[in-house]
Amino acid sequence: MSDNIQWKDRTKTIKQLIQELHSFEDQDLIVTLTNDEGKTFNTVKLVSKGFVPRKDDPNKNDKIYCALHI
């Protein structure tokens, strides 16, 4: 069995994320993000459209349409 956590390699579209967020009864909950399996959490401070990666970013050719800033 693989040590990878199945959800770790998943990606979400804006539509999928909104659909999941709508499933919460309390729509006034604060949105937090974690990238270390829940050891730390950060709140979303800004949502940007058309985020442009830095020139030295190895993924600079990837199209990013929505970015959550923490």
C-alpha positions as CSV (number, residue, x, y, z in Angstrom):
1,M,0.0,0.0,0.0
2,S,1.2,3.5,-0.9
3,D,2.2,6.0,1.8
4,N,0.6,8.8,-0.3
5,I,-2.6,10.3,1.2
6,Q,-5.2,9.9,-1.6
7,W,-6.4,13.5,-1.4
8,K,-2.9,15.0,-1.5
9,D,-2.6,14.9,-5.3
10,R,-6.2,16.1,-6.0
11,T,-7.0,19.5,-7.5
12,K,-10.3,21.4,-7.4
13,T,-11.9,23.8,-9.8
14,I,-13.6,26.9,-8.6
15,K,-16.9,25.3,-9.3
16,Q,-16.1,22.2,-7.3
17,L,-14.8,24.3,-4.4
18,I,-17.9,26.5,-4.3
19,Q,-20.1,23.5,-4.4
20,E,-18.4,22.0,-1.4
21,L,-18.4,25.3,0.5
22,H,-22.2,25.6,-0.1
23,S,-22.6,22.2,1.7
24,F,-21.8,23.9,5.0
25,E,-24.9,24.9,7.0
26,D,-23.1,27.9,8.6
27,Q,-22.0,30.1,5.8
28,D,-20.3,32.5,8.2
29,L,-17.5,30.1,9.1
30,I,-14.0,31.4,8.6
31,V,-12.1,29.6,5.8
32,T,-8.7,28.2,6.8
33,L,-6.0,26.4,4.8
34,T,-3.5,23.8,5.8
35,N,-0.7,22.3,3.8
36,D,0.9,20.2,6.5
37,E,-1.9,17.7,7.3
38,G,-3.6,19.9,9.8
39,K,-0.6,20.8,12.0
40,T,-1.1,24.5,11.3
41,F,-3.9,26.5,9.8
42,N,-4.0,29.9,8.1
43,T,-7.0,32.0,7.2
44,V,-7.7,33.2,3.7
45,K,-6.8,36.9,3.4
46,L,-7.3,37.5,-0.3
47,V,-8.6,35.8,-3.4
48,S,-7.0,36.9,-6.6
49,K,-7.9,36.4,-10.3
50,G,-5.3,35.9,-13.0
51,F,-2.4,35.5,-10.6
52,V,0.9,35.8,-12.5
53,P,3.8,33.6,-11.3
54,R,7.3,35.0,-10.7
55,K,9.7,34.7,-13.6
56,D,11.8,32.2,-11.8
57,D,8.8,30.0,-10.9
58,P,9.3,26.5,-12.5
59,N,5.5,26.4,-13.1
60,K,5.4,29.9,-14.7
61,N,3.9,28.5,-17.9
62,D,0.9,27.0,-16.0
63,K,-2.3,29.0,-16.2
64,I,-3.5,30.0,-12.7
65,Y,-6.9,31.6,-12.7
66,C,-7.6,31.8,-9.0
67,A,-5.2,32.0,-6.0
68,L,-6.1,32.0,-2.3
69,H,-3.6,34.1,-0.3
70,I,-3.0,33.3,3.4
